[in-house]
C-alpha cells in the first residue's frame, strides 16, 4: 500500500548508482572487445584524423574526438581495446552527469536513478551506441556535462558553476556541430521566462 514504483531505486545512494553506470559501461566494453573487435566506420575516421592534430578536420568534423583519440593512442597505443574504451568512457560521462544533473533538481533520489536507468531502454543508448554512433555518444556526454553545469547554477548560483558552464559549452562546441542547439535553447528559455 502506498509504495512507489521507484522504491528499489530509492535505496541506492549516489556512489552506488555511479558504480552501476560504470559496471554497465565496462560490461558493454568487454562484450565489444571479445565479440566484435573491429573498428566501426566512425572509429576508423577518428583514427585517421588523429594522426595529426589540427583545429578542424572537415566541415562536419569538430576536432575534440580526434584530439581525444590522439591522446589515447599516445598513452595506450593503437590497440582496439584502448580505442573502444573511449566510447564507453564517453558513455559513462554522459550517463553519470545526466544522473548528477537529475540529482540536482529532483527531490527524490530514486527518481533520478530511474531517469538514468531509462536511458538504457532507448534505442540510442540500449543498442545504437554499441554499434557505432561515436559522435552521438560524444554529443550526449557534452550535453550531459552542460546540463549538469546548468542545474548547478539553478541550484547554487555560484561563480564557479558559471565557469563550469562556460567550459562545458566550449567542450561541447569542439565535440559536435549539433551541440549549439542546447546553448541557444537555454538563451531562449532565459529570455522568455518571467
C-alpha positions in Angstrom: 0.0 0.0 0.0 1.3 3.4 -1.0 4.7 2.1 -2.2 6.3 3.9 -5.1 7.4 2.1 -8.2 10.8 3.8 -7.6 11.2 2.0 -4.3 14.1 -0.2 -5.4 16.0 2.8 -6.7 15.3 4.8 -3.5 17.7 2.7 -1.5 20.6 3.4 -3.8 23.0 6.2 -2.8 24.8 8.4 -5.3 28.0 6.3 -5.3 26.1 3.1 -5.9 24.3 4.5 -8.9 27.5 5.8 -10.4 29.1 2.4 -9.8 26.2 0.7 -11.6 26.7 3.1 -14.5 30.4 2.2 -14.6 29.6 -1.5 -14.4 27.1 -1.1 -17.3 29.8 0.6 -19.4 32.6 -1.9 -18.5 30.4 -4.9 -19.3 29.5 -3.5 -22.7 33.1 -2.6 -23.4 34.2 -6.2 -22.6 31.4 -7.5 -24.9 32.7 -5.3 -27.6 36.3 -6.3 -27.1 35.6 -10.0 -27.1 32.8 -10.3 -29.6 33.3 -7.6 -32.2 37.0 -6.5 -32.1 36.9 -4.5 -35.3 36.7 -0.7 -35.8 33.5 0.9 -36.8 33.4 3.5 -39.6 33.4 6.4 -37.1 36.2 4.9 -35.1 38.3 4.4 -38.3 37.6 8.0 -39.3 38.8 9.3 -35.9 41.9 7.1 -36.1 42.7 8.6 -39.5 42.0 12.2 -38.2 44.0 11.6 -35.0 47.3 11.1 -37.0 47.7 14.9 -36.9 46.4 17.4 -34.5 44.5 20.2 -36.3 42.0 22.8 -35.4 39.5 21.5 -37.9 39.3 18.3 -40.0 36.2 18.6 -42.2 33.3 21.0 -42.2 31.2 18.3 -40.3 34.1 17.3 -38.0 34.9 19.4 -34.9 38.3 18.4 -33.5 37.6 17.1 -30.0 37.1 13.4 -30.8 40.2 13.3 -32.9 42.2 15.0 -30.1 40.9 12.5 -27.5 41.8 9.6 -29.8 45.3 11.0 -30.4 45.8 11.4 -26.6 44.5 7.8 -26.0 46.8 6.4 -28.7 49.8 8.3 -27.4 49.1 6.9 -23.9 47.9 3.4 -24.6 48.9 2.6 -28.2 46.8 1.7 -31.2 45.0 -1.3 -29.7 41.3 -2.0 -30.3 40.5 -2.2 -26.5 42.0 1.3 -26.0 40.0 2.7 -28.9 36.8 1.0 -27.8 37.3 2.2 -24.2 37.0 5.8 -25.4 33.4 5.4 -26.5 32.4 3.7 -23.2 34.2 6.4 -21.2 32.2 9.0 -23.1 29.0 6.9 -22.4 30.0 6.8 -18.7 30.4 10.5 -18.6 27.1 11.0 -20.4 25.1 8.8 -18.0 26.9 9.8 -14.8 26.5 13.5 -15.4 22.9 13.1 -16.5 22.3 11.3 -13.2 24.1 14.0 -11.3 22.1 16.7 -13.1 18.9 14.9 -12.2 20.0 14.7 -8.5 20.4 18.5 -8.5 16.8 19.2 -9.5 14.7 16.2 -8.4 13.7 15.8 -4.8 13.7 12.1 -4.6 17.0 10.3 -5.4 15.2 7.2 -6.6 13.6 9.2 -9.4 17.0 10.4 -10.5 18.3 6.8 -10.6 15.2 5.7 -12.6 15.7 8.6 -15.0 19.2 7.5 -15.9 18.2 3.8 -16.0 15.5 4.7 -18.5 18.3 5.7 -20.9 19.2 2.1 -21.3 15.8 1.4 -22.7 16.1 3.8 -25.5 17.5 2.8 -28.9 20.3 5.3 -28.8 21.9 4.0 -25.6 20.5 0.5 -25.4 21.6 -0.5 -28.9 22.8 2.2 -31.2 25.8 3.2 -29.1 27.2 -0.3 -29.2 27.0 -0.5 -33.0 28.6 2.8 -34.0 27.4 6.4 -33.1 30.7 7.6 -31.6 29.9 11.2 -32.5 26.4 10.9 -30.9 27.9 9.4 -27.8 30.3 12.3 -27.5 27.4 14.7 -28.1 25.5 13.0 -25.4 28.4 13.4 -23.0 28.9 17.1 -23.7 25.1 17.7 -23.4 25.1 15.9 -20.0 28.0 18.0 -18.8 26.3 21.2 -19.9 23.0 20.1 -18.3 24.8 19.3 -15.1 26.5 22.7 -15.0 23.2 24.4 -15.8 21.4 22.6 -12.9 24.2 23.6 -10.6 23.7 27.2 -11.5 19.9 26.9 -10.9 20.5 25.2 -7.6 23.5 27.0 -6.0 24.2 30.1 -8.2 28.0 30.1 -7.5 30.6 31.8 -9.7 32.5 28.6 -10.3 29.4 26.9 -11.7 29.2 29.7 -14.3 32.9 28.9 -15.2 32.0 25.2 -15.4 29.1 26.0 -17.7 31.4 28.1 -20.0 33.9 25.2 -20.1 31.2 22.7 -20.8 29.8 24.8 -23.6 33.3 25.2 -25.1 34.0 21.4 -24.9 30.6 20.8 -26.5 31.2 23.2 -29.4 34.5 21.4 -30.1 32.8 18.0 -29.9 29.8 18.1 -32.2 28.2 20.7 -34.5 24.7 19.9 -33.3 25.7 20.9 -29.7 24.9 24.6 -30.5 21.2 23.8 -30.2 21.4 23.5 -26.4 23.1 26.8 -25.6 20.7 28.6 -28.0 17.7 26.9 -26.3 19.0 27.9 -22.9 19.3 31.5 -24.0 15.8 31.5 -25.5 14.5 29.9 -22.2 16.1 32.7 -20.2 14.6 35.4 -22.4 11.1 34.0 -22.3 11.0 33.1 -18.7 9.3 35.5 -16.3 
